[in-house]
Amino acid sequence: MKSTKLTLFPSPSSDQLPPSLTLTPNSRQIFSMERFTLQCPDSVNSTGWGLKHFLPGRLGPEPKTCSPLEGAVSEGESKQCVFIAASGNGGLYWCEGSQGRSSAVNITVSYGNIVLKAPSTPVYEGYEVVLYCQYRGVHQMEAIFFKDGEAINSPNNSTILTIKNVTQKHEGFYSCASTDGKMQSPESWISVSPYRGNFTSKEETAISGWWKWIIVPCVVLLLLIPPSAWLVQRFRYQMFCPQSCWVFTKEAIPVVPAPATKQDATEVQWDLSWMEMSSLLDKQLCPGT
C-alpha cells in the first residue's frame, strides 16, 4: 500500500509549550495493521522519558517499554517505538519523565475502509493545514468532507481539503465519506491554538524584567548629575574664593540719612555711634586709605 504524506505548515517551536510526542504518520486515524511509530521528546535528559498509554475501559495508564509484544525498537533509534495498529494499541499516548509530561496524542484504529488523515497536533492560527481522505487498498479521486456533521465544499469533491489561514472558527470535529455515502471515516477533533509567536517564555519574561532594573537607576542617576554638579561648584566657590572676590565699595554701602528733626542728647549720642561704626567699616574695607 502506498504511503501517504500529511503536510502541516509550518511548525515553529516555543519554550512555553509542553514537549511534543512525535507520531509518524502524523494522523489521529490509522488503518488496522498499519505501521506507526511513537517517539518521546529528544533532549539532553531524554533517557528519563517513558511512554504512557491509556485505552478507554482500562483503570489507568499502561507503561510502554517497546517490548516485542507491544512494539519494536527501531534500529539505531532507541527512543522510537514501532507498532502495528490494532484495537489494543489505539487510545491516548503521552510521555512522562523528570522534565514533566509531554503533549498527548489520541490514536483511533479503524477497521473500516476509509480514514481521515488529520494532524495529531494542534493547528496554529494563521497557518495552513491539509486534510486527506484515504481509502483502504483502493485509489479514489472523490470524497466529501464534514465539519461538526455538516458537509464542507471542496473543489471537485477532491480527497484533499486545504484550509488556509486557520482561525478559531475552524476548530471542531472533522470526518470524510465516499460520495455515495456508503463509507464514512471516524471523526477527528481539530484543535486550533493561538499563533506560537504570541507565546512568551518565562525566561524571556525574566529577561524583559531584568533590564528594567538597570535602565531605571541609570535614568535617575543622569537626572541627578546636573543639580549635584551645580551644588558642588557653588560649595567650592564659597569655600575657596579669596576675600578679593567679595568687592565692596563705600558707594555700595547704603547711605542712611541723618534725622531731620532737632537732635536731643540721645540722638546726638546715636549719631556719634553711627559715625564711629561707619569709620570703622571704611578702614576694614580700604585699609590703605
C-alpha positions as CSV (number, residue, x, y, z in Angstrom):
1,M,0.0,0.0,0.0
2,K,1.3,3.4,-1.0
3,S,2.2,5.6,2.0
4,T,0.6,9.0,2.2
5,K,2.3,12.1,3.4
6,L,0.4,14.6,5.5
7,T,1.5,18.2,5.2
8,L,1.3,20.7,8.0
9,F,2.8,24.2,7.5
10,P,4.9,25.2,9.4
11,S,5.8,24.0,12.9
12,P,7.8,26.6,14.9
13,S,8.8,26.0,18.5
14,S,8.0,27.7,21.7
15,D,9.5,27.3,25.2
16,Q,6.2,27.8,26.8
17,L,4.6,24.8,25.1
18,P,5.0,21.2,26.5
19,P,7.4,18.8,24.9
20,S,5.9,17.1,21.9
21,L,5.3,13.3,21.4
22,T,6.1,12.6,17.8
23,L,3.7,10.4,15.8
24,T,4.5,9.0,12.4
25,P,2.5,9.2,10.2
26,N,1.1,12.4,11.7
27,S,-2.5,11.4,11.8
28,R,-5.0,10.6,14.5
29,Q,-6.7,7.9,12.5
30,I,-4.8,4.8,11.4
31,F,-5.9,1.7,9.5
32,S,-5.7,-1.6,11.4
33,M,-2.5,-3.5,10.6
34,E,-0.9,-0.2,9.5
35,R,2.6,0.6,10.9
36,F,3.1,3.7,13.1
37,T,5.8,4.9,15.4
38,L,5.9,7.0,18.6
39,Q,8.9,8.9,19.9
40,C,9.3,10.8,23.1
41,P,10.9,14.2,23.1
42,D,14.6,14.2,22.2
43,S,16.6,16.3,24.6
44,V,19.7,16.1,26.7
45,N,17.9,14.3,29.5
46,S,15.6,12.3,27.3
47,T,16.7,9.0,28.7
48,G,14.3,9.6,31.5
49,W,11.2,9.7,29.3
50,G,8.7,6.9,29.5
51,L,5.9,6.3,27.0
52,K,2.4,6.0,28.6
53,H,-0.7,4.6,27.0
54,F,-4.3,4.9,28.1
55,L,-7.1,2.9,26.4
56,P,-10.7,3.6,27.2
57,G,-12.1,0.9,29.5
58,R,-8.8,0.5,31.4
59,L,-8.4,1.7,35.0
60,G,-5.2,3.5,34.5
61,P,-2.3,4.3,32.1
62,E,-0.2,1.4,30.9
63,P,3.5,2.0,30.6
64,K,5.0,1.2,27.2
65,T,8.6,-0.1,27.2
66,C,8.7,-1.1,23.5
67,S,9.0,-4.8,24.3
68,P,8.5,-7.2,21.4
69,L,4.9,-7.9,22.4
70,E,3.9,-4.2,22.3
71,G,6.2,-2.9,19.6
72,A,9.8,-3.0,18.4
73,V,12.7,-0.6,19.0
74,S,13.8,0.9,15.6
75,E,17.3,0.0,14.7
76,G,19.6,3.0,15.5
77,E,16.7,4.9,17.2
78,S,16.5,3.7,20.8
79,K,13.8,6.2,21.7
80,Q,11.4,5.3,18.9
81,C,8.7,2.7,19.4
82,V,7.2,0.9,16.3
83,F,3.7,-0.5,16.5
84,I,1.3,-2.4,14.2
85,A,-2.1,-0.8,14.6
86,A,-4.7,-3.0,16.3
87,S,-7.6,-2.4,18.7
88,G,-5.4,-2.9,21.7
89,N,-2.9,-0.1,20.8
90,G,-5.4,2.7,20.0
91,G,-6.1,5.3,22.6
92,L,-4.2,8.1,24.3
93,Y,-0.4,8.2,24.3
94,W,2.0,10.6,26.1
95,C,5.5,10.7,27.6
96,E,6.4,11.2,31.2
97,G,9.8,11.9,32.8
98,S,11.8,14.0,35.2
99,Q,11.1,17.1,33.0
100,G,7.3,16.6,33.3
101,R,4.7,15.4,30.8
102,S,4.6,15.8,27.1
103,S,1.7,16.7,24.9
104,A,-0.7,13.8,24.3
105,V,-1.9,12.1,21.1
106,N,-5.2,10.2,20.7
107,I,-4.9,7.4,18.1
108,T,-8.0,5.9,16.5
109,V,-7.5,2.5,14.9
110,S,-10.1,2.0,12.1
111,Y,-11.2,-1.4,10.8
112,G,-13.2,0.3,8.1
113,N,-12.3,1.2,4.5
114,I,-11.8,5.0,4.9
115,V,-10.0,7.2,7.3
116,L,-9.4,11.0,7.6
117,K,-5.7,11.8,7.8
118,A,-5.7,14.9,10.1
119,P,-2.8,16.3,12.1
120,S,-2.3,14.8,15.5
121,T,-1.0,18.1,17.0
122,P,-2.8,21.4,17.4
123,V,-3.1,23.7,14.3
124,Y,-1.9,27.2,14.8
125,E,-3.8,30.3,13.8
126,G,-2.6,31.8,10.5
127,Y,-1.1,28.6,9.2
128,E,-2.2,26.1,6.6
129,V,-3.4,22.5,7.2
130,V,-4.1,19.8,4.6
131,L,-6.7,17.0,5.3
132,Y,-6.6,13.9,3.3
133,C,-9.4,11.3,2.9
134,Q,-7.7,7.9,2.4
135,Y,-9.4,4.7,1.2
136,R,-8.1,1.2,2.2
137,G,-6.5,-0.6,-0.7
138,V,-8.1,1.4,-3.5
139,H,-7.4,4.8,-5.0
140,Q,-10.4,7.1,-5.1
141,M,-10.4,10.6,-6.5
142,E,-13.5,11.9,-4.8
143,A,-14.7,12.4,-1.2
144,I,-16.9,14.6,0.9
145,F,-15.6,16.4,4.0
146,F,-17.7,17.2,7.1
147,K,-17.2,19.6,10.0
148,D,-19.4,19.1,13.0
149,G,-21.7,16.9,10.9
150,E,-22.2,19.5,8.1
151,A,-20.7,19.0,4.6
152,I,-17.9,21.2,3.5
153,N,-17.5,22.4,-0.1
154,S,-14.2,21.1,-1.5
155,P,-13.0,21.7,-5.1
156,N,-14.3,18.9,-7.4
157,N,-15.0,16.7,-4.3
158,S,-11.3,16.1,-4.1
159,T,-9.9,13.7,-1.5
160,I,-7.7,16.6,-0.3
161,L,-9.0,19.5,1.6
162,T,-6.7,22.5,2.2
163,I,-7.6,25.0,4.8
164,K,-5.6,28.3,4.6
165,N,-5.1,30.9,7.2
166,V,-6.6,28.8,10.0
167,T,-8.6,30.6,12.7
168,Q,-10.5,29.6,15.8
169,K,-13.7,29.1,13.7
170,H,-12.0,26.1,12.0
171,E,-11.8,24.2,15.3
172,G,-14.2,21.2,15.5
173,F,-14.9,17.6,14.6
174,Y,-13.9,16.6,11.0
175,S,-14.7,13.5,9.0
176,C,-14.9,12.4,5.4
177,A,-17.1,10.0,3.4
178,S,-17.3,8.5,-0.1
179,T,-19.6,10.4,-2.5
180,D,-22.2,7.7,-2.4
181,G,-22.3,7.8,1.4
182,K,-21.5,4.1,1.8
183,M,-18.2,4.6,3.6
184,Q,-17.5,7.2,6.3
185,S,-14.5,7.8,8.4
186,P,-14.5,8.3,12.2
187,E,-14.5,11.9,13.5
188,S,-11.3,13.6,14.5
189,W,-11.0,16.7,16.6
190,I,-9.0,19.5,15.0
191,S,-7.7,21.9,17.7
192,V,-6.7,25.4,16.9
193,S,-4.2,27.2,19.2
194,P,-3.0,30.9,19.2
195,Y,-0.1,31.7,16.9
196,R,3.1,30.4,18.6
197,G,4.8,33.8,18.0
198,N,2.5,35.2,20.7
199,F,3.8,33.0,23.4
200,T,6.5,34.4,25.7
201,S,8.6,32.0,27.7
202,K,9.3,32.5,31.4
203,E,13.0,33.1,30.6
204,E,12.1,35.8,28.1
205,T,9.8,37.4,30.7
206,A,12.6,37.3,33.3
207,I,15.0,38.9,30.9
208,S,12.5,41.6,29.9
209,G,12.0,42.4,33.7
210,W,15.8,42.2,34.4
211,W,16.8,45.1,32.1
212,K,14.4,47.5,33.8
213,W,16.5,47.2,37.0
214,I,19.4,48.6,35.0
215,I,17.7,51.3,32.9
216,V,15.7,52.9,35.8
217,P,18.7,53.5,38.1
218,C,20.7,54.9,35.1
219,V,18.0,57.3,34.2
220,V,17.7,58.5,37.8
221,L,21.4,58.9,38.0
222,L,21.5,61.0,34.9
223,L,18.8,63.3,36.2
224,L,20.7,63.8,39.5
225,I,24.1,64.7,37.9
226,P,23.3,68.3,36.8
227,P,22.0,69.6,40.1
228,S,24.7,67.7,42.0
229,A,27.4,69.3,39.9
230,W,25.9,72.8,40.4
231,L,25.8,72.3,44.2
232,V,29.4,71.1,44.3
233,Q,30.6,74.0,42.2
234,R,28.7,76.5,44.4
235,F,30.1,75.0,47.6
236,R,33.7,75.1,46.2
237,Y,33.2,78.7,45.2
238,Q,32.0,79.7,48.6
239,M,34.8,77.8,50.5
240,F,37.8,78.7,48.4
241,C,37.1,82.0,46.8
242,P,39.6,84.7,48.2
243,Q,38.5,87.8,50.0
244,S,39.3,89.9,46.9
245,C,36.3,88.2,45.2
246,W,34.0,89.9,47.5
247,V,34.5,93.6,46.4
248,F,32.6,96.1,48.5
249,T,33.0,99.8,47.9
250,K,31.9,102.6,50.0
251,E,29.3,103.5,47.5
252,A,27.9,100.0,47.8
253,I,27.0,100.6,51.5
254,P,23.6,102.2,51.7
255,V,23.6,105.8,53.0
256,V,21.2,106.3,55.8
257,P,20.2,110.0,56.1
258,A,20.5,111.7,59.4
259,P,17.3,112.6,61.2
260,A,15.9,116.0,60.1
261,T,14.4,116.9,63.4
262,K,16.2,118.7,66.2
263,Q,18.5,116.4,67.9
264,D,18.4,115.8,71.6
265,A,21.1,114.4,73.7
266,T,20.1,110.8,72.9
267,E,20.1,111.4,69.2
268,V,23.5,113.1,69.3
269,Q,24.9,110.1,71.1
270,W,23.3,107.8,68.5
271,D,24.9,109.9,65.7
272,L,28.3,109.6,67.2
273,S,28.0,105.8,67.4
274,W,26.8,105.6,63.8
275,M,29.8,107.7,62.7
276,E,32.2,105.6,64.6
277,M,30.8,102.4,63.0
278,S,30.9,103.9,59.5
279,S,34.5,105.0,60.0
280,L,35.5,101.5,61.3
281,L,33.9,99.9,58.2
282,D,35.8,102.2,55.9
283,K,39.1,101.2,57.5
284,Q,38.3,97.5,57.2
285,L,37.3,97.6,53.5
286,C,40.1,100.0,52.5
287,P,43.0,99.6,54.9
288,G,45.4,101.6,52.7
289,T,43.4,104.9,53.0
